[in-house]
Amino acid sequence: MTPNSLLTLLAVGIAVCDAACFAFGAILQHDAVRRTISTPNGENATLGLRGMLALLRQRRWLAGLALIALGAGLHVVALILAPVSVVQPIGVLGVPLAVIVAARRGHEHATRGVVAGIAISVVGTAAFVWLTAGKATSVPLTGETLVLAGVLVGLLVGAAIMVAKVNQGWVRALGCAFGGAAAFGLVAAGMRALSQLIAGDITRITQPVVIGTLLGIIAAAAVGGTLVQQAYTVGSPEVVLACVTVTDPFVAVLIGLMLLGEGRDMDPLTGLGMAAAAVVATVGVFVLARHHPDAKKQQDQDGDRDAGTSGPRGEIGTGAPDAATELGLRDQSIGMPSPAPGDNDPKRTLDENPAWR
């Protein structure tokens, strides 16, 4: 076995470990968020500023953050030891691992829809990374290009937030997760741009374009982290992790290829293959979210509410009061007592009826 093969094998092991760190970190943070929000079972639950600050005091959330940071560090080490085409697809293994852990905790079995969604996402992401590996070329960067990248990603994040606001349940979770992943993709592209701008010369850190890029990275990371936490309020950790894992590299690669000029030597056939792989992976995420047990529970709850508010007037469980009930409420609203049982006998006069004296 050659030294390069040993390094690649070591990188694969490290990449598996970083995927596990991301999976367990997502589960811990999801649990902490669900404990923090006031309506943990509500489809429209949100995490306000006070809730975000409360997360900083929760050991479970901080432990999840530490695992995610450890996973990010291991991912960088793996990328140093092996090509992107080897390391990046392994990161998707965090999704099935999160599904397995969540199923064991809930004493449930993964459905066929969940398994199919995971498989489709893994295949699509692996194909996308394989097609992009080795095709990118470094080019000089300008401040205008970086600003354009920030504006376009900002539009994507804004659109995702709008989708989340007008929807509920798993669709809202996907909207928040997609927005957070797009912001994280900008962070990855920004880090790549920052390394090119500095190019080993630390004195360049005082240049306006470097400072602006650094501030943009910090802002994008804050927005992405906030949206992912919002996704946890209504979505399962494995669905959110799948969306982030799939979308993050897509956005980062597309920024590099289309805006940073890294794809100038890429042939059209490769571009079509990348687009097809991106579509396949995205479909996998939707299948996973649609067939996840949480989505099924929300559908059942919606069906129960619809059944409880429909039906003939006055039936039990419909929530529609009958005429007698309405009359009794009307009597109480004007301060008159409702007639006692048997007092509404038509043979008795008003004077004889004690309820009206």
KAWO-V74507 format. One line per field, one symbol per residue. ss: DSSP state (A for helix, B for strand, O for the rest). A space follows every 50 residues. Layout:
ss=???
This chain:
ss=OOAAAAAAAAAAAAAAAAAAAAAAAAAAAAAAAAAAOOOOOOOOOOOOAA AAAAAOOOAAAAAAAAAAAAAAAAAAAAAAAOOAAAAAAAOOAAAAAAAA AAAAAOOOOOOAAAAAAAAAAAAAAAAAAAAAOOOOOOOOOOAAAAAAAA AAAAAAAAAAAAAAAOOOAAAAAAAAAAAAAAAAAAAAAAAAAAAAAAOO OAAAAAOAAAAAAAAAAAAAAAAAAAAAAAAAAAOOAAAAAAAAAAAAAA AAAAAAAAAOOOOOOOOAAAAAAAAAAAAAAAAAAAAAAAAOAAAAAAAA AAAAAAAAOOOOOOOOOOOOOOAAAAAAAAAAAOOOOOOOOOOOOOOOOO OOOAAAO
